[in-house]
Amino acid sequence: MGTEKIDEILRNKGEKMQSMKEIMQNRYSCRNFKDEKIADEVVREIINLTRLTPSSQALEPWKFVVVSGELLKELGSICNNQPQVSGCSHAVIILARTDLQSKDEYLTRIITSKKKDEQKTQKYIKNVALKTDLLSQAELKQYASLQCYMALANLVNIAESFDVKSCIIGAFDYEKLVKFVNLKEQFKPCIVVALGLSDDVPTPKIRQSLEDILVWKR
């Protein structure tokens, strides 16, 4: 997908990309979405930018499944019948991947893709495997999930920059979601994000003051 299409969408809507300050001030969890679809190209660009999120050892241990159309009803049922899922424009299921050990093809492939020389690549793989080979499947899922949460934070803020609202969904039937995704066993559902255009009336954002949460050591 070229950036020309995204630029065209933004021009047609008469919008400018929000600043990070505006994004952090304006983003909220949308509970009611309009019965209006956002362009697939916008969702694709949101994921395209989200994939640039940093991750531990640069392993990028995630996959994103975008759900739209009639399947949103089924996904909404899996997510404890939360109406913001069945009523959104698109939902994104973020999966944590656990094939991060020396035996796994993905580990070699993702490290090789960093385009280091052969000696550095093999050393890189060995150093990562010294950690991941000692982890159980549950521990690998937890390790990868922590990286997915960083991607999640970027995803909802990137969406906000396109004036796409979001709602983070952590309540779902895990086994049913695994079956719904229907990918290989190394992909573990981590979180769901509903995306769409808001039909809410936003309320002022209330947070603790900076003085309440900041400790400065000099």
Rosetta blueprint (number, residue, H / E / L):
1 M L
2 G L
3 T H
4 E H
5 K H
6 I H
7 D H
8 E H
9 I H
10 L H
11 R H
12 N H
13 K L
14 G L
15 E L
16 K L
17 M L
18 Q L
19 S L
20 M H
21 K H
22 E H
23 I H
24 M H
25 Q H
26 N H
27 R L
28 Y L
29 S E
30 C L
31 R L
32 N L
33 F E
34 K L
35 D L
36 E L
37 K L
38 I L
39 A L
40 D H
41 E H
42 V H
43 V H
44 R H
45 E H
46 I H
47 I H
48 N H
49 L H
50 T H
51 R L
52 L L
53 T L
54 P L
55 S L
56 S H
57 Q H
58 A H
59 L L
60 E L
61 P L
62 W E
63 K E
64 F E
65 V E
66 V E
67 V E
68 S E
69 G L
70 E L
71 L H
72 L H
73 K H
74 E H
75 L H
76 G H
77 S H
78 I H
79 C L
80 N L
81 N L
82 Q L
83 P H
84 Q H
85 V H
86 S H
87 G L
88 C L
89 S L
90 H E
91 A E
92 V E
93 I E
94 I E
95 L E
96 A E
97 R E
98 T L
99 D L
100 L L
101 Q L
102 S L
103 K L
104 D L
105 E H
106 Y H
107 L H
108 T H
109 R H
110 I H
111 I H
112 T H
113 S L
114 K L
115 K L
116 K L
117 D L
118 E H
119 Q H
120 K H
121 T H
122 Q H
123 K H
124 Y H
125 I H
126 K H
127 N H
128 V H
129 A H
130 L H
131 K H
132 T H
133 D L
134 L L
135 L L
136 S L
137 Q H
138 A H
139 E H
140 L H
141 K H
142 Q H
143 Y H
144 A H
145 S H
146 L H
147 Q H
148 C H
149 Y H
150 M H
151 A H
152 L H
153 A H
154 N H
155 L H
156 V H
157 N H
158 I H
159 A H
160 E H
161 S H
162 F L
163 D L
164 V L
165 K E
166 S E
167 C E
168 I E
169 I E
170 G L
171 A L
172 F L
173 D L
174 Y H
175 E H
176 K H
177 L H
178 V H
179 K H
180 F H
181 V H
182 N L
183 L L
184 K L
185 E L
186 Q L
187 F E
188 K E
189 P E
190 C E
191 I E
192 V E
193 V E
194 A E
195 L E
196 G E
197 L L
198 S E
199 D L
200 D L
201 V L
202 P L
203 T L
204 P L
205 K L
206 I L
207 R L
208 Q L
209 S L
210 L H
211 E H
212 D H
213 I H
214 L L
215 V L
216 W L
217 K L
218 R L
